[in-house]
Amino acid sequence: MKEGSSGRPDEGDTAASCTLPASPLLFTLQSSHEFGARIAAAMGISLAEHEERHFEDGEHKIRSLVNVRNRDVFVIDSLYSDAQQSVNDKLCRLLFFLGSIRDASAARICAVVPYLCYARKDRKTKARDPLTSRYVAAMFEAVGCDRIMTIDVHNLAAFQNAFRSARTEHLEGSMLFAHHILQHFPDTELAVVSPDEGGFKRAEQFREALSHASGQPVRLAMMQKKRSDDVLTHGDLVGDVDGKVAVMIDDMISSGRTLASAAVACRGRGAVQVVAMATHGVFSSDAEAILSSAPIDRLVVTDTIPLKNLSTPFIHKRVVVLETATFFARAIHAVHHGSSIVELNLD
């Protein structure tokens, strides 16, 4: 990305009267260092230096080692649990670092969170349920975060409404998945399948993207599903998949039960192949056992979460990982220079 041109803050942003330097400052916390390094490489810039210290009592300190005053700052951290840190550990570290950047007089601060924790808990399903996604949004705003960027959040409307002052930048993986399908299944009749009613809008949007990219009509189908106390009750498959490649689309794969049941239904209704696609490969500890016996020919996820709880043979046999670092690099460049995210999502 070209050095030397100046970016300008959006109207109403912090320090909007200042002209921003040509390149933004890009930080990534240790847990997402590899991902952040790929974003920086795609942008043609270096990661800004910072220090992370951990103390014996479990507390920690993170600070920038460069001057951030009047700079456009992007901090990258994907908020998933791993063997080293829980999701709560990562969230606290990110929030504290964002707060320190605000106190150091950054012009604008954007948290780049490929996988946003607690996004699934966005409504009350039982009495006195917490609206955790809104509480997390309030914490980001409390430390002075101006923007938050993520990809394929669980519920887009809830995500956007949870933030009161910070702006939201939502990336969509539809075209990434569409290009993959058209590359590997050219001249094939396709049917996009939503594994449950809640994902119908996502499936319809993906069907439109796939149809637009291929120039051919694509069928749409949906599995009926109900959940109560984590017990799934499946109904019928609504739609035509007979003789077609059934492409199931979801925002994430956790246990895989929903996709496994939908795959069985698709095969039972005559699908010649079943491909399961999801942006976030959470993969709980029992996911491999569930998915190994499912009639799914290919599992396609992105790199927002490193593959965990999956054996190497299973990954080589079934799983394809799509790279998103370049997508995020383009989105960061667009935000910094005031370009359109909408157009980026359609590319």
N, C-alpha and C positions, 0 to 999 in steps of 0.2 A: 504494500500500500504506500502511496507516494508521500514522501516527506515534503514539508515546505509550505503547504497550504494551511490556512487557519480554519479551525472549527469554531462555531458560534453556539453558545448555549441556547436552548429553547426559551421562548418568552416566558417569563415568570420563574425560571430556575434560579437557584442560588447563584449570586454573583453574575447575574445575567448581563450586566453591563461590561463584563470583562471579556476580552477576546482570548479564547483558549489556545494553548500551544498546538502545533500540528499533530503531535502524537499524544495519545492518552497515557497515563501511568497504569500499568497492568500488574496487579499482585495476584498471587495464588497461594493459599495456605498449604502446609505440608501434605495434608491428606489428599489434596487434588493437584499436587505439583506436576505430575506427568501430563494430566489433561490441560492444565494451564500453560505448560511449556509448549504444547502443540498449538494452542491458540496463539500464543506470542509468535511462534515460528510462522504461522499462517499470515500474521499481520506484518511480519518483517521487523519486529521490535523485540527488545529484550525484556524479561520480567524485571520489575522493580525489586530492589532488595529489601528484605525485612528480617526481623529477628523473632523467633519463637522460643521462649524459655518455659521450662516445666519445673515445678518445685515439688519437694518430697511430700508435701501435704495435699497434693493433687491440684493445687492452683497453678495458674499459668499467666504469662505476660506475652503479648505480641505487639510489636511496634514497627513502624516504617523506619528504614535506614536512609531514606532520601527525603528531600523537601517536597511536600505535597501542596504547599500554599498556592492557591489559585489554579490548581491543576484539575483536570478531568480524570477521576480515579475509578477504575473498575477492579473489583475484588472477586476472584473466582473461587468457589468452594461448593462442591456437590454434597448435599447433606443426607448421607446414608450411613448406617452403622457398619463398622467393620471390626476386625479382631483387635485393633488398637484403640479405637475411640467409638463411643456410642453416638447416636445421632444428637443427643443432648450436649455431649462434650463439644461436638463440631459446631452446633448452633451457638453455644456460648462463646467459643473462640472467635467465630465470625462476627458476632454482634460486638464483642469487645474491641475487635480490630477496627470495625467500621466506626465505632464511637471515637477511637483514637484518631482516625483519619479526619473525622469531622472537627475534633478539637484542634487538629493541626491546620485548620483553615483550608481544606480542599474546596475547590469551587463547586464541583458536583461529585456525588458518590453513587455508583451503581453496583449493587450486589448481583453477581452473575452466578446463579444457582441452578445448574442443569437439572438436578433432582431436588425438589423442594420438600422438605420434611413436613409432616402433619397436614399435607394438602388434602388428604382423603377425609379428614374429619371437618367437614364444612357445613354440616347441618345437624339439628337435633333429631335423632331417631328414637330416643327414649327420654323420659322425664329427667330434667336437670342435667342433660348431656352437655359437655363443654363444646364450645365452638373453637376448637384449638387452632384452626387455620387463621381465624381472626385475631387470636391472641398473639400468634407468631408475627402476623403482619404489624400489630401494634408495637411489638418489640423492635422490629426493623425500623419503624418510623421513630421510635423513642431515642434511638442512637444516632439519628440524623441521616438515615439512608434516603437519598432522593429518588432512586429507581431500583426496581428489582427485575431481573431478566431470568426467565426460565423457558423450558420447552415442554409442550404437551402436558400441562398441569391437569390434574384429575377432573376438576370442574372449573372451566374458564370463567364463567360468570361469578362464581363464588370467590375465585382468586382475585378478580378485578374489583369486586365489591368489598373485599376484606381490607383493602388499603384505602385510607382516607386522604393522605397527603402525598405519599410516595407514588410515583408513576409506575405502571406495570408494562413490561415489554414481553409479549408472549410469542415464542417461536413455535412453528408447527412443522412436524416431521413428515407431513403427508407426501410432499414431493420426493423426499429422500426414499420413502418406501415405494412410491409409485415408480420411480426410476429403477429401483431394484427389481420389482416385479416385471416390468417391461423388458428389462435386460435378460432375465432368466426364463421368462414365460412369454416369448414373442408369438404373435399369431395364435393365441390361446383364448378360448372363451373363459371369462373370469366372472366370479361372483364374490362381492365383498360381503362379509358376514359379521354382524355385531354379536358378540357372545352373550349379550344381555340387553334389556330394554334401555338401561342407563347409558349405554354406549352407542345408541342408534344415531344420534346427531353426529358423533365422531365418524361412524361408519359411512354415513351419507356424505360427509365432507370429503372423506378419502375416496369414495366412489366417484365423486365429481372430479377430484384431482386425477384419478386414474383414467377416467374417461377423457378428460381434457388432454392428458399426456399421450394417450394412445390414439385418440381420434375415433374410438369405437365405443358403442354403448356397453355399459357394465351393469350386471344385475346386482340387486341388493337383497339381503336376507337378514333375519334376526332370530336369535334364540330367546325364548321366554325364560325368565329366571326369577326366583324369589329367594331372599336371604332373611333368615331370622335366627339370631344368636349363633351366627357363623355356620348355620346349617343351610345348604343350598337345595332348593327344589326346582327342578327343570321341567319346562313344558315342551311345546313343540317348536320345531324349526319352521319359521314363517318365511317363505320365499323359495325360489327355484335354484338349486345347485346341481341338478342332474347333468352329468357329462361335462362339468366345468371344474376349473381349479378354484376351490373355495379359499378365499383370502380373509382370514379372521384378523380383525384389527382391535387393539385395546391400548390404553395408556400405559399399563404395566402388567408384568407377570410376577405374581407372588408365589402362591402354592401351585398354580397351574390347573387347579381343579375345574375352574370355569372353562378354560380353553380345551381341556381334555374332554369334558362332556360335550361341548359344542362340536369338537372334531368327530366324535362318535356319531353324533346326529347328522353331520354333513356326509360322512361316509355312508350312513344308512339311507340317505336320500340321493345317493348316486354320484357324489363328488369324486372326480378321478384322482385328485390330489388335494391335500390340505396344507396350507401355509399359515402359520400363526405369527403375527407381527405386533410388537409392542415397543414403545419408546424406552421404557425403563425396565431393565431386567433385574428385579429385586431378588427373585429366586430364593424362597425360604428353604429350610433344611430338608424338607420332604419333597421339594419340587421335582428333583430328578427322578425319584421313584414314580411319581404320578405321571410325569410327562414321558417317561421311557415306554410305558405301556399304552400311551395314547397314539391313535393313528394320525400323527402329525408328521409330515414329510420334512418340514423345515421350520425352524424357529428363528425369527429375525428380530434382533433388538439393536439398540444403539449403545454407545460407549459412555452414557451418562453415569452408569454404575459399573464398576469392574465386575466381571463374572465371579460369583462366589457360590459355594455349596454345590458346584457342578464339577464332575470329574472331567479330566482331559479327554478321554475317549468319547464321552457324551457330547462334549463341545465340538469335537472334530466331526462327529457323525451328524449332528442335528443343528448346531447353532451357527448363525451368521451375525457378525457384529458390524453395524454401519457406523462410520466415523462422523462425528458432529462438530469437531473442533473448528474446521474451516467454516461451517455454518455460523458458529458463535463468533468467530473472528469477523466475519462479514457483518453480523448484527452489531457488534461493538463499534466497528467502523461507521456503520450507518447512524447509530445513536450519537456518536461523537461529532459527526459532520452534519447531522440533521437530515439524513436521508430516510427513505420510507422502509419501515419494517414490513408493511403489508406487501409491497412489491417483492421483498426478499422472500417472504413465505410462499409466493407464487412461482418462484424461479425454479 
